[in-house]
Each structure stands twice: as C-alpha cells, then as structure tokens.
Amino acid sequence: MDMVVTPAKVKPGTWTLSDRLGRPLGTITETSPSFFVINADRNSGLFKMATTSFPSLDSVMSGIANYMKGECQLSSDDE
C-alpha cells in the first residue's frame, strides 16, 4: 500500500498519514527533537506500529514503507 504524509497546518510538528485514495491511516507526531511517534488509526494496517518511535521523519516514512510493503512519500503540497 502506498501512503502520503502531509504536514498538519493546524498543529506544527504533526503530519497526517493517508493512503493514495485519501483514507486516513493516522498521524506522525514529533514529541521532542529526534523522537517521532506513529499514532495509527485503530482500523488501519499501521495500528501495530502505534508504539514504535523513530529518530527522524525520514526514518518514520522508511519504517512505514517497509511495514506496509509500499511507498511512503511526503505530500507534494509541502512547502
């Protein structure tokens, strides 16, 4: 499954996760510098990753891509 990561404009340090069809999968939150956490939607395939933490946004995206056996890309409207 391919996923898209989009910065949440309302809450800095948070990114939304969705599949290519726009279905929500959860969020990524930067809880402190070098500490990113996946907050997966209970109904998504990412739910088992909910307690996994990563040192960077790139490592989160790589981890998600590996886990979901697809691609995880930053939204093209990220500026």
mmCIF file of the N, C-alpha and C atoms, coordinates in Angstrom:
data_MODEL
# 
_entry.id   MODEL 
# 
loop_
_atom_site.group_PDB 
_atom_site.id 
_atom_site.type_symbol 
_atom_site.label_atom_id 
_atom_site.label_alt_id 
_atom_site.label_comp_id 
_atom_site.label_asym_id 
_atom_site.label_entity_id 
_atom_site.label_seq_id 
_atom_site.pdbx_PDB_ins_code 
_atom_site.Cartn_x 
_atom_site.Cartn_y 
_atom_site.Cartn_z 
_atom_site.occupancy 
_atom_site.B_iso_or_equiv 
_atom_site.pdbx_formal_charge 
_atom_site.auth_seq_id 
_atom_site.auth_comp_id 
_atom_site.auth_asym_id 
_atom_site.auth_atom_id 
_atom_site.pdbx_PDB_model_num 
ATOM 1   N N  . MET A 1 1  ? 0.850  -1.174 0.000  1.00 0.00 ? 1  MET A N  1 
ATOM 2   C CA . MET A 1 1  ? 0.000  0.000  0.000  1.00 0.00 ? 1  MET A CA 1 
ATOM 3   C C  . MET A 1 1  ? 0.893  1.234  0.000  1.00 0.00 ? 1  MET A C  1 
ATOM 4   N N  . ASP A 1 2  ? 0.577  2.217  -0.808 1.00 0.00 ? 2  ASP A N  1 
ATOM 5   C CA . ASP A 1 2  ? 1.316  3.469  -0.857 1.00 0.00 ? 2  ASP A CA 1 
ATOM 6   C C  . ASP A 1 2  ? 0.644  4.498  0.042  1.00 0.00 ? 2  ASP A C  1 
ATOM 7   N N  . MET A 1 3  ? 1.468  5.237  0.783  1.00 0.00 ? 3  MET A N  1 
ATOM 8   C CA . MET A 1 3  ? 0.971  6.217  1.744  1.00 0.00 ? 3  MET A CA 1 
ATOM 9   C C  . MET A 1 3  ? 1.511  7.609  1.443  1.00 0.00 ? 3  MET A C  1 
ATOM 10  N N  . VAL A 1 4  ? 0.767  8.623  1.898  1.00 0.00 ? 4  VAL A N  1 
ATOM 11  C CA . VAL A 1 4  ? 1.151  10.024 1.732  1.00 0.00 ? 4  VAL A CA 1 
ATOM 12  C C  . VAL A 1 4  ? 1.198  10.664 3.113  1.00 0.00 ? 4  VAL A C  1 
ATOM 13  N N  . VAL A 1 5  ? 2.270  11.414 3.365  1.00 0.00 ? 5  VAL A N  1 
ATOM 14  C CA . VAL A 1 5  ? 2.457  12.137 4.627  1.00 0.00 ? 5  VAL A CA 1 
ATOM 15  C C  . VAL A 1 5  ? 2.276  13.624 4.324  1.00 0.00 ? 5  VAL A C  1 
ATOM 16  N N  . THR A 1 6  ? 1.352  14.259 5.050  1.00 0.00 ? 6  THR A N  1 
ATOM 17  C CA . THR A 1 6  ? 1.027  15.663 4.818  1.00 0.00 ? 6  THR A CA 1 
ATOM 18  C C  . THR A 1 6  ? 1.158  16.444 6.118  1.00 0.00 ? 6  THR A C  1 
ATOM 19  N N  . PRO A 1 7  ? 1.916  17.562 6.114  1.00 0.00 ? 7  PRO A N  1 
ATOM 20  C CA . PRO A 1 7  ? 2.009  18.370 7.338  1.00 0.00 ? 7  PRO A CA 1 
ATOM 21  C C  . PRO A 1 7  ? 0.628  18.869 7.767  1.00 0.00 ? 7  PRO A C  1 
ATOM 22  N N  . ALA A 1 8  ? 0.351  18.771 9.054  1.00 0.00 ? 8  ALA A N  1 
ATOM 23  C CA . ALA A 1 8  ? -0.913 19.290 9.588  1.00 0.00 ? 8  ALA A CA 1 
ATOM 24  C C  . ALA A 1 8  ? -0.737 20.784 9.822  1.00 0.00 ? 8  ALA A C  1 
ATOM 25  N N  . LYS A 1 9  ? -1.472 21.590 9.094  1.00 0.00 ? 9  LYS A N  1 
ATOM 26  C CA . LYS A 1 9  ? -1.309 23.050 9.174  1.00 0.00 ? 9  LYS A CA 1 
ATOM 27  C C  . LYS A 1 9  ? -1.760 23.609 10.520 1.00 0.00 ? 9  LYS A C  1 
ATOM 28  N N  . VAL A 1 10 ? -2.694 22.958 11.153 1.00 0.00 ? 10 VAL A N  1 
ATOM 29  C CA . VAL A 1 10 ? -3.232 23.449 12.419 1.00 0.00 ? 10 VAL A CA 1 
ATOM 30  C C  . VAL A 1 10 ? -2.299 23.134 13.591 1.00 0.00 ? 10 VAL A C  1 
ATOM 31  N N  . LYS A 1 11 ? -1.537 22.049 13.484 1.00 0.00 ? 11 LYS A N  1 
ATOM 32  C CA . LYS A 1 11 ? -0.716 21.609 14.606 1.00 0.00 ? 11 LYS A CA 1 
ATOM 33  C C  . LYS A 1 11 ? 0.716  21.336 14.136 1.00 0.00 ? 11 LYS A C  1 
ATOM 34  N N  . PRO A 1 12 ? 1.617  22.320 14.273 1.00 0.00 ? 12 PRO A N  1 
ATOM 35  C CA . PRO A 1 12 ? 3.004  22.109 13.869 1.00 0.00 ? 12 PRO A CA 1 
ATOM 36  C C  . PRO A 1 12 ? 3.623  20.902 14.587 1.00 0.00 ? 12 PRO A C  1 
ATOM 37  N N  . GLY A 1 13 ? 4.489  20.186 13.887 1.00 0.00 ? 13 GLY A N  1 
ATOM 38  C CA . GLY A 1 13 ? 5.107  19.002 14.470 1.00 0.00 ? 13 GLY A CA 1 
ATOM 39  C C  . GLY A 1 13 ? 4.244  17.760 14.329 1.00 0.00 ? 13 GLY A C  1 
ATOM 40  N N  . THR A 1 14 ? 3.172  17.867 13.545 1.00 0.00 ? 14 THR A N  1 
ATOM 41  C CA . THR A 1 14 ? 2.274  16.739 13.310 1.00 0.00 ? 14 THR A CA 1 
ATOM 42  C C  . THR A 1 14 ? 2.040  16.597 11.806 1.00 0.00 ? 14 THR A C  1 
ATOM 43  N N  . TRP A 1 15 ? 2.019  15.362 11.342 1.00 0.00 ? 15 TRP A N  1 
ATOM 44  C CA . TRP A 1 15 ? 1.760  15.041 9.947  1.00 0.00 ? 15 TRP A CA 1 
ATOM 45  C C  . TRP A 1 15 ? 0.634  14.020 9.888  1.00 0.00 ? 15 TRP A C  1 
ATOM 46  N N  . THR A 1 16 ? -0.236 14.157 8.911  1.00 0.00 ? 16 THR A N  1 
ATOM 47  C CA . THR A 1 16 ? -1.299 13.170 8.733  1.00 0.00 ? 16 THR A CA 1 
ATOM 48  C C  . THR A 1 16 ? -0.827 12.103 7.754  1.00 0.00 ? 16 THR A C  1 
ATOM 49  N N  . LEU A 1 17 ? -1.301 10.897 7.955  1.00 0.00 ? 17 LEU A N  1 
ATOM 50  C CA . LEU A 1 17 ? -0.994 9.759  7.089  1.00 0.00 ? 17 LEU A CA 1 
ATOM 51  C C  . LEU A 1 17 ? -2.274 9.327  6.402  1.00 0.00 ? 17 LEU A C  1 
ATOM 52  N N  . SER A 1 18 ? -2.189 9.129  5.105  1.00 0.00 ? 18 SER A N  1 
ATOM 53  C CA . SER A 1 18 ? -3.346 8.606  4.374  1.00 0.00 ? 18 SER A CA 1 
ATOM 54  C C  . SER A 1 18 ? -2.834 7.716  3.250  1.00 0.00 ? 18 SER A C  1 
ATOM 55  N N  . ASP A 1 19 ? -3.736 6.906  2.707  1.00 0.00 ? 19 ASP A N  1 
ATOM 56  C CA . ASP A 1 19 ? -3.347 6.122  1.535  1.00 0.00 ? 19 ASP A CA 1 
ATOM 57  C C  . ASP A 1 19 ? -3.569 6.994  0.300  1.00 0.00 ? 19 ASP A C  1 
ATOM 58  N N  . ARG A 1 20 ? -3.227 6.498  -0.859 1.00 0.00 ? 20 ARG A N  1 
ATOM 59  C CA . ARG A 1 20 ? -3.332 7.279  -2.102 1.00 0.00 ? 20 ARG A CA 1 
ATOM 60  C C  . ARG A 1 20 ? -4.771 7.649  -2.441 1.00 0.00 ? 20 ARG A C  1 
ATOM 61  N N  . LEU A 1 21 ? -5.732 6.942  -1.858 1.00 0.00 ? 21 LEU A N  1 
ATOM 62  C CA . LEU A 1 21 ? -7.142 7.256  -2.095 1.00 0.00 ? 21 LEU A CA 1 
ATOM 63  C C  . LEU A 1 21 ? -7.685 8.262  -1.086 1.00 0.00 ? 21 LEU A C  1 
ATOM 64  N N  . GLY A 1 22 ? -6.826 8.724  -0.162 1.00 0.00 ? 22 GLY A N  1 
ATOM 65  C CA . GLY A 1 22 ? -7.228 9.727  0.819  1.00 0.00 ? 22 GLY A CA 1 
ATOM 66  C C  . GLY A 1 22 ? -7.803 9.171  2.102  1.00 0.00 ? 22 GLY A C  1 
ATOM 67  N N  . ARG A 1 23 ? -7.794 7.847  2.281  1.00 0.00 ? 23 ARG A N  1 
ATOM 68  C CA . ARG A 1 23 ? -8.327 7.263  3.519  1.00 0.00 ? 23 ARG A CA 1 
ATOM 69  C C  . ARG A 1 23 ? -7.316 7.480  4.643  1.00 0.00 ? 23 ARG A C  1 
ATOM 70  N N  . PRO A 1 24 ? -7.778 7.976  5.787  1.00 0.00 ? 24 PRO A N  1 
ATOM 71  C CA . PRO A 1 24 ? -6.867 8.263  6.900  1.00 0.00 ? 24 PRO A CA 1 
ATOM 72  C C  . PRO A 1 24 ? -6.271 6.987  7.502  1.00 0.00 ? 24 PRO A C  1 
ATOM 73  N N  . LEU A 1 25 ? -4.976 7.054  7.820  1.00 0.00 ? 25 LEU A N  1 
ATOM 74  C CA . LEU A 1 25 ? -4.282 5.934  8.462  1.00 0.00 ? 25 LEU A CA 1 
ATOM 75  C C  . LEU A 1 25 ? -3.782 6.305  9.856  1.00 0.00 ? 25 LEU A C  1 
ATOM 76  N N  . GLY A 1 26 ? -3.705 7.607  10.142 1.00 0.00 ? 26 GLY A N  1 
ATOM 77  C CA . GLY A 1 26 ? -3.219 8.046  11.444 1.00 0.00 ? 26 GLY A CA 1 
ATOM 78  C C  . GLY A 1 26 ? -2.405 9.316  11.320 1.00 0.00 ? 26 GLY A C  1 
ATOM 79  N N  . THR A 1 27 ? -1.541 9.552  12.313 1.00 0.00 ? 27 THR A N  1 
ATOM 80  C CA . THR A 1 27 ? -0.686 10.734 12.311 1.00 0.00 ? 27 THR A CA 1 
ATOM 81  C C  . THR A 1 27 ? 0.726  10.350 12.751 1.00 0.00 ? 27 THR A C  1 
ATOM 82  N N  . ILE A 1 28 ? 1.646  11.242 12.446 1.00 0.00 ? 28 ILE A N  1 
ATOM 83  C CA . ILE A 1 28 ? 3.007  11.165 12.958 1.00 0.00 ? 28 ILE A CA 1 
ATOM 84  C C  . ILE A 1 28 ? 3.182  12.411 13.811 1.00 0.00 ? 28 ILE A C  1 
ATOM 85  N N  . THR A 1 29 ? 3.717  12.255 15.015 1.00 0.00 ? 29 THR A N  1 
ATOM 86  C CA . THR A 1 29 ? 3.906  13.388 15.911 1.00 0.00 ? 29 THR A CA 1 
ATOM 87  C C  . THR A 1 29 ? 5.352  13.474 16.348 1.00 0.00 ? 29 THR A C  1 
ATOM 88  N N  . GLU A 1 30 ? 5.911  14.676 16.266 1.00 0.00 ? 30 GLU A N  1 
ATOM 89  C CA . GLU A 1 30 ? 7.248  14.918 16.790 1.00 0.00 ? 30 GLU A CA 1 
ATOM 90  C C  . GLU A 1 30 ? 7.073  15.310 18.256 1.00 0.00 ? 30 GLU A C  1 
ATOM 91  N N  . THR A 1 31 ? 7.318  14.367 19.163 1.00 0.00 ? 31 THR A N  1 
ATOM 92  C CA . THR A 1 31 ? 7.090  14.627 20.578 1.00 0.00 ? 31 THR A CA 1 
ATOM 93  C C  . THR A 1 31 ? 8.235  15.394 21.216 1.00 0.00 ? 31 THR A C  1 
ATOM 94  N N  . SER A 1 32 ? 9.423  15.290 20.641 1.00 0.00 ? 32 SER A N  1 
ATOM 95  C CA . SER A 1 32 ? 10.588 16.067 21.037 1.00 0.00 ? 32 SER A CA 1 
ATOM 96  C C  . SER A 1 32 ? 11.601 15.950 19.905 1.00 0.00 ? 32 SER A C  1 
ATOM 97  N N  . PRO A 1 33 ? 12.633 16.794 19.896 1.00 0.00 ? 33 PRO A N  1 
ATOM 98  C CA . PRO A 1 33 ? 13.614 16.663 18.820 1.00 0.00 ? 33 PRO A CA 1 
ATOM 99  C C  . PRO A 1 33 ? 14.162 15.231 18.766 1.00 0.00 ? 33 PRO A C  1 
ATOM 100 N N  . SER A 1 34 ? 14.231 14.685 17.588 1.00 0.00 ? 34 SER A N  1 
ATOM 101 C CA . SER A 1 34 ? 14.736 13.325 17.353 1.00 0.00 ? 34 SER A CA 1 
ATOM 102 C C  . SER A 1 34 ? 13.864 12.243 17.971 1.00 0.00 ? 34 SER A C  1 
ATOM 103 N N  . PHE A 1 35 ? 12.556 12.508 18.131 1.00 0.00 ? 35 PHE A N  1 
ATOM 104 C CA . PHE A 1 35 ? 11.645 11.497 18.672 1.00 0.00 ? 35 PHE A CA 1 
ATOM 105 C C  . PHE A 1 35 ? 10.288 11.657 18.005 1.00 0.00 ? 35 PHE A C  1 
ATOM 106 N N  . PHE A 1 36 ? 10.023 10.787 17.040 1.00 0.00 ? 36 PHE A N  1 
ATOM 107 C CA . PHE A 1 36 ? 8.784  10.810 16.268 1.00 0.00 ? 36 PHE A CA 1 
ATOM 108 C C  . PHE A 1 36 ? 7.983  9.547  16.554 1.00 0.00 ? 36 PHE A C  1 
ATOM 109 N N  . VAL A 1 37 ? 6.678  9.701  16.728 1.00 0.00 ? 37 VAL A N  1 
ATOM 110 C CA . VAL A 1 37 ? 5.811  8.583  17.085 1.00 0.00 ? 37 VAL A CA 1 
ATOM 111 C C  . VAL A 1 37 ? 4.662  8.470  16.080 1.00 0.00 ? 37 VAL A C  1 
ATOM 112 N N  . ILE A 1 38 ? 4.351  7.237  15.713 1.00 0.00 ? 38 ILE A N  1 
ATOM 113 C CA . ILE A 1 38 ? 3.194  6.973  14.852 1.00 0.00 ? 38 ILE A CA 1 
ATOM 114 C C  . ILE A 1 38 ? 1.971  6.778  15.740 1.00 0.00 ? 38 ILE A C  1 
ATOM 115 N N  . ASN A 1 39 ? 0.922  7.525  15.455 1.00 0.00 ? 39 ASN A N  1 
ATOM 116 C CA . ASN A 1 39 ? -0.356 7.389  16.149 1.00 0.00 ? 39 ASN A CA 1 
ATOM 117 C C  . ASN A 1 39 ? -1.344 6.845  15.116 1.00 0.00 ? 39 ASN A C  1 
ATOM 118 N N  . ALA A 1 40 ? -1.356 5.529  14.975 1.00 0.00 ? 40 ALA A N  1 
ATOM 119 C CA . ALA A 1 40 ? -2.141 4.897  13.912 1.00 0.00 ? 40 ALA A CA 1 
ATOM 120 C C  . ALA A 1 40 ? -3.619 4.791  14.263 1.00 0.00 ? 40 ALA A C  1 
ATOM 121 N N  . ASP A 1 41 ? -4.424 4.955  13.239 1.00 0.00 ? 41 ASP A N  1 
ATOM 122 C CA . ASP A 1 41 ? -5.862 4.748  13.359 1.00 0.00 ? 41 ASP A CA 1 
ATOM 123 C C  . ASP A 1 41 ? -6.094 3.273  13.708 1.00 0.00 ? 41 ASP A C  1 
ATOM 124 N N  . ARG A 1 42 ? -6.980 3.002  14.629 1.00 0.00 ? 42 ARG A N  1 
ATOM 125 C CA . ARG A 1 42 ? -7.264 1.617  15.061 1.00 0.00 ? 42 ARG A CA 1 
ATOM 126 C C  . ARG A 1 42 ? -7.659 0.697  13.917 1.00 0.00 ? 42 ARG A C  1 
ATOM 127 N N  . ASN A 1 43 ? -8.271 1.247  12.898 1.00 0.00 ? 43 ASN A N  1 
ATOM 128 C CA . ASN A 1 43 ? -8.765 0.434  11.789 1.00 0.00 ? 43 ASN A CA 1 
ATOM 129 C C  . ASN A 1 43 ? -7.783 0.325  10.624 1.00 0.00 ? 43 ASN A C  1 
ATOM 130 N N  . SER A 1 44 ? -6.583 0.881  10.800 1.00 0.00 ? 44 SER A N  1 
ATOM 131 C CA . SER A 1 44 ? -5.617 0.844  9.703  1.00 0.00 ? 44 SER A CA 1 
ATOM 132 C C  . SER A 1 44 ? -4.610 -0.295 9.894  1.00 0.00 ? 44 SER A C  1 
ATOM 133 N N  . GLY A 1 45 ? -3.938 -0.627 8.839  1.00 0.00 ? 45 GLY A N  1 
ATOM 134 C CA . GLY A 1 45 ? -2.900 -1.647 8.893  1.00 0.00 ? 45 GLY A CA 1 
ATOM 135 C C  . GLY A 1 45 ? -1.677 -1.202 9.674  1.00 0.00 ? 45 GLY A C  1 
ATOM 136 N N  . LEU A 1 46 ? -1.603 0.085  10.017 1.00 0.00 ? 46 LEU A N  1 
ATOM 137 C CA . LEU A 1 46 ? -0.481 0.610  10.791 1.00 0.00 ? 46 LEU A CA 1 
ATOM 138 C C  . LEU A 1 46 ? -0.679 0.480  12.297 1.00 0.00 ? 46 LEU A C  1 
ATOM 139 N N  . PHE A 1 47 ? -1.830 -0.002 12.719 1.00 0.00 ? 47 PHE A N  1 
ATOM 140 C CA . PHE A 1 47 ? -2.149 0.017  14.147 1.00 0.00 ? 47 PHE A CA 1 
ATOM 141 C C  . PHE A 1 47 ? -1.084 -0.648 15.018 1.00 0.00 ? 47 PHE A C  1 
ATOM 142 N N  . LYS A 1 48 ? -0.461 -1.703 14.541 1.00 0.00 ? 48 LYS A N  1 
ATOM 143 C CA . LYS A 1 48 ? 0.556  -2.386 15.343 1.00 0.00 ? 48 LYS A CA 1 
ATOM 144 C C  . LYS A 1 48 ? 1.834  -1.575 15.479 1.00 0.00 ? 48 LYS A C  1 
ATOM 145 N N  . MET A 1 49 ? 1.988  -0.532 14.676 1.00 0.00 ? 49 MET A N  1 
ATOM 146 C CA . MET A 1 49 ? 3.158  0.338  14.774 1.00 0.00 ? 49 MET A CA 1 
ATOM 147 C C  . MET A 1 49 ? 2.917  1.506  15.729 1.00 0.00 ? 49 MET A C  1 
ATOM 148 N N  . ALA A 1 50 ? 1.760  1.566  16.360 1.00 0.00 ? 50 ALA A N  1 
ATOM 149 C CA . ALA A 1 50 ? 1.367  2.723  17.169 1.00 0.00 ? 50 ALA A CA 1 
ATOM 150 C C  . ALA A 1 50 ? 2.366  3.049  18.270 1.00 0.00 ? 50 ALA A C  1 
ATOM 151 N N  . THR A 1 51 ? 3.080  2.068  18.793 1.00 0.00 ? 51 THR A N  1 
ATOM 152 C CA . THR A 1 51 ? 4.001  2.330  19.892 1.00 0.00 ? 51 THR A CA 1 
ATOM 153 C C  . THR A 1 51 ? 5.456  2.431  19.437 1.00 0.00 ? 51 THR A C  1 
ATOM 154 N N  . THR A 1 52 ? 5.683  2.409  18.133 1.00 0.00 ? 52 THR A N  1 
ATOM 155 C CA . THR A 1 52 ? 7.034  2.489  17.606 1.00 0.00 ? 52 THR A CA 1 
ATOM 156 C C  . THR A 1 52 ? 7.473  3.944  17.507 1.00 0.00 ? 52 THR A C  1 
ATOM 157 N N  . SER A 1 53 ? 8.719  4.240  17.905 1.00 0.00 ? 53 SER A N  1 
ATOM 158 C CA . SER A 1 53 ? 9.250  5.598  17.794 1.00 0.00 ? 53 SER A CA 1 
ATOM 159 C C  . SER A 1 53 ? 10.464 5.597  16.868 1.00 0.00 ? 53 SER A C  1 
ATOM 160 N N  . PHE A 1 54 ? 10.757 6.765  16.294 1.00 0.00 ? 54 PHE A N  1 
ATOM 161 C CA . PHE A 1 54 ? 11.822 6.921  15.317 1.00 0.00 ? 54 PHE A CA 1 
ATOM 162 C C  . PHE A 1 54 ? 12.588 8.212  15.588 1.00 0.00 ? 54 PHE A C  1 
ATOM 163 N N  . PRO A 1 55 ? 13.860 8.291  15.145 1.00 0.00 ? 55 PRO A N  1 
ATOM 164 C CA . PRO A 1 55 ? 14.659 9.493  15.391 1.00 0.00 ? 55 PRO A CA 1 
ATOM 165 C C  . PRO A 1 55 ? 14.439 10.637 14.395 1.00 0.00 ? 55 PRO A C  1 
ATOM 166 N N  . SER A 1 56 ? 13.745 10.383 13.270 1.00 0.00 ? 56 SER A N  1 
ATOM 167 C CA . SER A 1 56 ? 13.522 11.440 12.272 1.00 0.00 ? 56 SER A CA 1 
ATOM 168 C C  . SER A 1 56 ? 12.271 11.132 11.454 1.00 0.00 ? 56 SER A C  1 
ATOM 169 N N  . LEU A 1 57 ? 11.776 12.153 10.761 1.00 0.00 ? 57 LEU A N  1 
ATOM 170 C CA . LEU A 1 57 ? 10.619 11.956 9.893  1.00 0.00 ? 57 LEU A CA 1 
ATOM 171 C C  . LEU A 1 57 ? 10.969 10.995 8.758  1.00 0.00 ? 57 LEU A C  1 
ATOM 172 N N  . ASP A 1 58 ? 12.172 11.118 8.210  1.00 0.00 ? 58 ASP A N  1 
ATOM 173 C CA . ASP A 1 58 ? 12.594 10.201 7.142  1.00 0.00 ? 58 ASP A CA 1 
ATOM 174 C C  . ASP A 1 58 ? 12.596 8.751  7.614  1.00 0.00 ? 58 ASP A C  1 
ATOM 175 N N  . SER A 1 59 ? 13.063 8.518  8.840  1.00 0.00 ? 59 SER A N  1 
ATOM 176 C CA . SER A 1 59 ? 13.090 7.139  9.339  1.00 0.00 ? 59 SER A CA 1 
ATOM 177 C C  . SER A 1 59 ? 11.681 6.605  9.592  1.00 0.00 ? 59 SER A C  1 
ATOM 178 N N  . VAL A 1 60 ? 10.763 7.479  10.016 1.00 0.00 ? 60 VAL A N  1 
ATOM 179 C CA . VAL A 1 60 ? 9.355  7.068  10.175 1.00 0.00 ? 60 VAL A CA 1 
ATOM 180 C C  . VAL A 1 60 ? 8.799  6.635  8.828  1.00 0.00 ? 60 VAL A C  1 
ATOM 181 N N  . MET A 1 61 ? 9.032  7.462  7.826  1.00 0.00 ? 61 MET A N  1 
ATOM 182 C CA . MET A 1 61 ? 8.495  7.171  6.496  1.00 0.00 ? 61 MET A CA 1 
ATOM 183 C C  . MET A 1 61 ? 9.092  5.882  5.935  1.00 0.00 ? 61 MET A C  1 
ATOM 184 N N  . SER A 1 62 ? 10.369 5.657  6.150  1.00 0.00 ? 62 SER A N  1 
ATOM 185 C CA . SER A 1 62 ? 11.003 4.407  5.704  1.00 0.00 ? 62 SER A CA 1 
ATOM 186 C C  . SER A 1 62 ? 10.426 3.208  6.442  1.00 0.00 ? 62 SER A C  1 
ATOM 187 N N  . GLY A 1 63 ? 10.231 3.365  7.756  1.00 0.00 ? 63 GLY A N  1 
ATOM 188 C CA . GLY A 1 63 ? 9.649  2.286  8.554  1.00 0.00 ? 63 GLY A CA 1 
ATOM 189 C C  . GLY A 1 63 ? 8.241  1.938  8.107  1.00 0.00 ? 63 GLY A C  1 
ATOM 190 N N  . ILE A 1 64 ? 7.444  2.961  7.819  1.00 0.00 ? 64 ILE A N  1 
ATOM 191 C CA . ILE A 1 64 ? 6.074  2.745  7.344  1.00 0.00 ? 64 ILE A CA 1 
ATOM 192 C C  . ILE A 1 64 ? 6.095  2.035  5.993  1.00 0.00 ? 64 ILE A C  1 
ATOM 193 N N  . ALA A 1 65 ? 6.944  2.498  5.088  1.00 0.00 ? 65 ALA A N  1 
ATOM 194 C CA . ALA A 1 65 ? 7.032  1.891  3.757  1.00 0.00 ? 65 ALA A CA 1 
ATOM 195 C C  . ALA A 1 65 ? 7.413  0.418  3.857  1.00 0.00 ? 65 ALA A C  1 
ATOM 196 N N  . ASN A 1 66 ? 8.385  0.108  4.691  1.00 0.00 ? 66 ASN A N  1 
ATOM 197 C CA . ASN A 1 66 ? 8.798  -1.290 4.871  1.00 0.00 ? 66 ASN A CA 1 
ATOM 198 C C  . ASN A 1 66 ? 7.678  -2.127 5.478  1.00 0.00 ? 66 ASN A C  1 
ATOM 199 N N  . TYR A 1 67 ? 7.033  -1.601 6.492  1.00 0.00 ? 67 TYR A N  1 
ATOM 200 C CA . TYR A 1 67 ? 5.978  -2.335 7.184  1.00 0.00 ? 67 TYR A CA 1 
ATOM 201 C C  . TYR A 1 67 ? 4.774  -2.603 6.278  1.00 0.00 ? 67 TYR A C  1 
ATOM 202 N N  . MET A 1 68 ? 4.406  -1.585 5.505  1.00 0.00 ? 68 MET A N  1 
ATOM 203 C CA . MET A 1 68 ? 3.218  -1.691 4.651  1.00 0.00 ? 68 MET A CA 1 
ATOM 204 C C  . MET A 1 68 ? 3.548  -2.236 3.262  1.00 0.00 ? 68 MET A C  1 
ATOM 205 N N  . LYS A 1 69 ? 4.832  -2.486 3.013  1.00 0.00 ? 69 LYS A N  1 
ATOM 206 C CA . LYS A 1 69 ? 5.282  -3.033 1.726  1.00 0.00 ? 69 LYS A CA 1 
ATOM 207 C C  . LYS A 1 69 ? 4.827  -2.155 0.558  1.00 0.00 ? 69 LYS A C  1 
ATOM 208 N N  . GLY A 1 70 ? 5.112  -0.867 0.682  1.00 0.00 ? 70 GLY A N  1 
ATOM 209 C CA . GLY A 1 70 ? 4.756  0.090  -0.357 1.00 0.00 ? 70 GLY A CA 1 
ATOM 210 C C  . GLY A 1 70 ? 5.659  1.294  -0.274 1.00 0.00 ? 70 GLY A C  1 
ATOM 211 N N  . GLU A 1 71 ? 5.186  2.402  -0.780 1.00 0.00 ? 71 GLU A N  1 
ATOM 212 C CA . GLU A 1 71 ? 5.926  3.656  -0.721 1.00 0.00 ? 71 GLU A CA 1 
ATOM 213 C C  . GLU A 1 71 ? 5.262  4.601  0.264  1.00 0.00 ? 71 GLU A C  1 
ATOM 214 N N  . CYS A 1 72 ? 6.088  5.435  0.884  1.00 0.00 ? 72 CYS A N  1 
ATOM 215 C CA . CYS A 1 72 ? 5.579  6.465  1.786  1.00 0.00 ? 72 CYS A CA 1 
ATOM 216 C C  . CYS A 1 72 ? 6.267  7.756  1.376  1.00 0.00 ? 72 CYS A C  1 
ATOM 217 N N  . GLN A 1 73 ? 5.488  8.710  0.869  1.00 0.00 ? 73 GLN A N  1 
ATOM 218 C CA . GLN A 1 73 ? 6.052  9.942  0.342  1.00 0.00 ? 73 GLN A CA 1 
ATOM 219 C C  . GLN A 1 73 ? 5.449  11.163 1.008  1.00 0.00 ? 73 GLN A C  1 
ATOM 220 N N  . LEU A 1 74 ? 6.261  12.210 1.079  1.00 0.00 ? 74 LEU A N  1 
ATOM 221 C CA . LEU A 1 74 ? 5.794  13.487 1.588  1.00 0.00 ? 74 LEU A CA 1 
ATOM 222 C C  . LEU A 1 74 ? 4.884  14.115 0.545  1.00 0.00 ? 74 LEU A C  1 
ATOM 223 N N  . SER A 1 75 ? 3.792  14.676 0.970  1.00 0.00 ? 75 SER A N  1 
ATOM 224 C CA . SER A 1 75 ? 2.827  15.300 0.071  1.00 0.00 ? 75 SER A CA 1 
ATOM 225 C C  . SER A 1 75 ? 3.518  16.341 -0.800 1.00 0.00 ? 75 SER A C  1 
ATOM 226 N N  . SER A 1 76 ? 3.135  16.423 -2.045 1.00 0.00 ? 76 SER A N  1 
ATOM 227 C CA . SER A 1 76 ? 3.740  17.368 -2.971 1.00 0.00 ? 76 SER A CA 1 
ATOM 228 C C  . SER A 1 76 ? 3.361  18.806 -2.655 1.00 0.00 ? 76 SER A C  1 
ATOM 229 N N  . ASP A 1 77 ? 2.330  19.034 -1.833 1.00 0.00 ? 77 ASP A N  1 
ATOM 230 C CA . ASP A 1 77 ? 1.968  20.398 -1.475 1.00 0.00 ? 77 ASP A CA 1 
ATOM 231 C C  . ASP A 1 77 ? 2.688  20.866 -0.221 1.00 0.00 ? 77 ASP A C  1 
ATOM 232 N N  . ASP A 1 78 ? 3.698  20.095 0.260  1.00 0.00 ? 78 ASP A N  1 
ATOM 233 C CA . ASP A 1 78 ? 4.537  20.529 1.379  1.00 0.00 ? 78 ASP A CA 1 
ATOM 234 C C  . ASP A 1 78 ? 5.452  21.636 0.875  1.00 0.00 ? 78 ASP A C  1 
ATOM 235 N N  . GLU A 1 79 ? 5.514  22.737 1.609  1.00 0.00 ? 79 GLU A N  1 
ATOM 236 C CA . GLU A 1 79 ? 6.350  23.845 1.171  1.00 0.00 ? 79 GLU A CA 1 
ATOM 237 C C  . GLU A 1 79 ? 7.435  24.116 2.136  1.00 0.00 ? 79 GLU A C  1 
# 
